[in-house]
């Protein structure tokens, strides 16, 4: 979750930077690639550790959503063309932030569910 919050910070600092877009968003793009690698690795480790299927699936979902971020960017760039930004490109690119919020939500669910696994066992009630 800390890495994802950092990603939001880098997006905001890139958006408000006075540098050119390619330069100002470079840290955001680089961390995005790192997030894809981290989420794939977490999914593989969760499967190897035989975690509950729901946690493995949600880890894979985060990896998939992270890949979708790059797809959204590519589609928005293709719609913009050489003439600059278009309304269609801007609308599609708006989905990048919405998808980022979905990544935060699923990551939060993973954290909550994995916390339950590591918590104390519930006492069983013995019948006399």
C-alpha positions in Angstrom: 0.0 0.0 0.0 2.9 2.3 0.7 4.2 1.9 -2.8 0.8 2.6 -4.3 0.4 5.8 -2.2 3.9 6.8 -3.4 2.7 6.2 -6.9 -0.2 8.7 -6.4 2.3 11.2 -4.9 4.5 10.9 -8.0 1.5 11.3 -10.3 0.5 14.5 -8.5 4.1 15.9 -8.5 4.4 15.1 -12.2 1.1 16.9 -12.9 2.1 20.0 -11.1 5.7 20.0 -12.3 7.0 22.8 -14.5 9.1 20.3 -16.5 8.0 18.7 -19.7 5.5 15.9 -19.4 7.9 13.2 -20.5 10.4 14.3 -17.9 8.0 15.1 -15.0 6.2 11.7 -15.2 9.3 9.6 -15.6 9.4 8.6 -11.9 5.7 7.7 -12.0 6.2 5.5 -15.1 9.2 3.8 -13.6 7.5 3.0 -10.3 4.5 1.7 -12.3 6.7 -0.9 -14.0 8.0 -1.8 -10.6 4.5 -2.2 -9.2 3.7 -4.7 -12.0 6.8 -6.7 -11.2 6.1 -6.6 -7.5 2.5 -7.7 -7.9 3.3 -10.6 -10.1 6.0 -11.7 -7.7 3.5 -11.4 -4.7 1.0 -13.5 -6.7 3.6 -16.2 -7.4 4.8 -16.3 -3.8 1.2 -16.4 -2.5 0.5 -19.4 -4.7 3.7 -21.1 -3.7 2.9 -20.5 0.0 -0.6 -22.1 -0.6 -2.4 -19.0 0.6 -6.2 -19.1 0.4 -7.3 -19.0 -3.2 -9.2 -15.7 -2.7 -5.9 -13.9 -1.6 -4.0 -15.4 -4.6 -6.8 -14.3 -6.9 -6.9 -10.8 -5.5 -3.1 -10.5 -5.8 -3.4 -11.5 -9.4 -6.2 -9.0 -9.9 -3.9 -6.2 -8.6 -1.2 -7.4 -11.1 -3.8 -7.3 -13.9 -5.1 -3.9 -12.9 -1.5 -2.6 -12.9 -1.0 -3.8 -16.5 -4.3 -2.2 -17.4 -2.8 1.1 -16.4 -0.3 0.9 -19.2 -3.0 -0.2 -21.6 -5.1 2.9 -20.7 -2.1 5.1 -21.3 -1.5 3.5 -24.7 -5.1 3.9 -25.8 -5.3 7.5 -24.6 -2.1 8.3 -26.4 -3.3 6.7 -29.6 -6.6 8.7 -29.5 -4.7 11.9 -29.0 -2.6 11.5 -32.1 0.0 14.0 -33.3 -2.2 17.0 -33.0 -2.2 17.1 -29.2 -4.8 16.2 -26.7 -8.3 15.2 -27.7 -11.5 14.9 -25.7 -11.6 11.2 -26.3 -8.0 10.7 -25.2 -8.6 12.8 -22.1 -11.7 10.8 -21.2 -10.0 7.5 -21.6 -7.0 8.7 -19.7 -9.3 9.7 -16.8 -9.9 5.9 -16.4 -6.2 5.7 -15.3 -7.0 7.4 -12.0 -10.2 5.4 -11.6 -8.3 2.2 -12.1 -5.7 3.4 -9.6 -8.4 3.7 -7.0 -9.5 0.2 -7.8 -5.9 -0.9 -7.2 -6.0 0.8 -3.8 -9.3 -0.9 -2.9 -8.2 -4.4 -3.8 -4.9 -3.9 -2.1 -6.8 -2.8 1.1 -8.9 -5.9 0.9 -5.8 -8.1 0.6 -4.2 -6.3 3.6 -7.4 -6.9 5.7 -7.8 -10.5 4.8 -4.1 -11.4 5.2 -4.2 -9.6 8.6 -7.0 -12.0 9.7 -4.8 -15.0 8.7 -2.0 -13.8 10.9 -4.2 -12.8 13.8 -4.7 -14.9 16.9 -6.8 -18.0 16.6 -10.3 -17.8 17.9 -10.8 -19.8 21.0 -13.0 -22.9 20.6 -15.7 -23.5 23.0 -15.5 -26.9 24.7 -18.8 -28.7 25.3 -18.9 -30.5 28.7 
